[in-house]
Amino acid sequence: MRSIVSRTTRRIRLLRQAGLGARSLRIGFPMALFILGALFWPGDPASSPGTFLSAVALGPVPAQAQLQSSGRAMANSAPRAFLDCQVGRDCNFDHFRTEIDFVNWVRDRADADVHIIFTSTGLGDGGRQYSIDFVGLSGMAGLNDALTYTSAGTDSGVETMDGLTQTLRVGLLRYAVEAGAGQYLLIGYDGPEVAGNGNGNGDAADDQVDGGFYDPWDYWTFSFGLSGNMDLQETETNSRMNPRLSANRVTSDWKIELSSWANLRRERRELSDGTEVRNDINTWRMSTLVVRSVSDHISLGMDVEARNSVSRNQRSRVTVAPAAEYNYFPYQEATRRQFIAHYAIGMERSDYHEETIYGVSEETVPQHRVAVQYRAREEWGNAGIGFDTSQYLHDGSLYSVGFAGDLSYRITRGLELNLSGEAAFANDNIYVPAADIPDEDILLGRQSLPSSYRYQASLGFNYRWGSTFANVVNNRFPRAVR
């Protein structure tokens, strides 16, 4: 018994040295002993000290909560989790789904066994305190828990994301045990892959796997939305309406996205001499993307888009472009790093409002495009750089080239440098009308004069110093009421 406790104590010390103790993971010591024993025992889980420690630390355990639950085990031994996140950019659902693969992520609370609620509040040192509440539903009703994670103001984005992921992973362990997956929890998840939880690498089966997972919607999701606003004044009125509709199907082998969107804008202004000026613009867009996973590094797809653009003299424009993509890193690592080369070739059909400088009112032309992008999220910060170029194949002199990059680098503790830049050179403005563009259309934003280049850059830094401690949370005078 002493050797078991000493090994467990050493593992707690190792976890603390690894950084887990540097974050406020609010779980009880008995629960920690149980998790550590179950996770780190090198032998058979059924004979591990985690099983023994659970009986010693937690007392008698109900049969349905033991490692091999017979009363509540699911077909694939994985609980269904619904993520309800309100912490903005730090809620990276793609990252969580990639890193935590021993649960089934669902899109609706009604389908879940556990409802995960993320909230956060700012701290005095610039960090944030994240509260993660786990609410048991359905057969796990009453099985509730709460964890907290505290980030420092000097933490990089990847450190914060890794801390949140580890906190979420620890919180979900008890629900995995309750669902019957405890027998697979050794150092990691050593059981069968959760159905529908693939990472786009093309290795997992497309549909139901192992006969234990059934989705009546076959992974299809649908969404319809309608939004709008109105601003009425005596001499000026503005209104806008945005309907949108989408359908998506995402599996390990296929990615299908169908979407449509419109922007209906009405503007009226009264000038000083009583003249009324109206600016009514209808903009719409429809797109279809179909991608097939070929391997861990290669994908093939078809991209189709139809849209209009008043500012570009286009009554309608339709593009059809088959494409191929290669990622140097496996797609499973895309949330942390990616180095992508993308090539597309296809046709573009345009119908213009006015005759262009090339003397046409409609045309169909071939076009191809090459894009290369590298992005990384590391402990030192984030970085990305990209290059893209396109060219009309019927006339090689019609092309565009663009470069873009950004860097967020933690120079030293408390000091962070932020850089971003973009440069584009365009010689492919085939849509420019032959007639002069009226000044009022330029002022109203209906049309714009063509430009052969564009540059954009930003530079900033942030330095934070002072007290290291941020243990007290004070929610008085929130920004929402000031």
Secondary structure as UniProt FT lines:
FT   HELIX           2..17
FT   TURN            18..19
FT   HELIX           20..22
FT   HELIX           29..40
FT   HELIX           45..47
FT   HELIX           49..58
FT   HELIX           63..65
FT   TURN            75..76
FT   STRAND          80..85
FT   HELIX           88..90
FT   HELIX           93..99
FT   STRAND          104..105
FT   HELIX           109..111
FT   STRAND          114..122
FT   TURN            124..125
FT   STRAND          128..136
FT   HELIX           138..140
FT   TURN            141..142
FT   STRAND          145..151
FT   TURN            153..154
FT   HELIX           157..179
FT   HELIX           182..184
FT   TURN            195..196
FT   TURN            210..211
FT   TURN            216..219
FT   STRAND          220..232
FT   STRAND          236..250
FT   STRAND          254..270
FT   TURN            272..273
FT   STRAND          276..293
FT   STRAND          298..309
FT   TURN            310..313
FT   STRAND          314..327
FT   HELIX           331..333
FT   TURN            334..336
FT   STRAND          337..352
FT   TURN            357..358
FT   STRAND          362..378
FT   TURN            379..380
FT   STRAND          381..392
FT   TURN            393..394
FT   TURN            396..397
FT   STRAND          399..412
FT   TURN            413..414
FT   STRAND          415..426
FT   TURN            430..431
FT   HELIX           439..443
FT   TURN            444..445
FT   STRAND          453..463
FT   HELIX           479..481
//
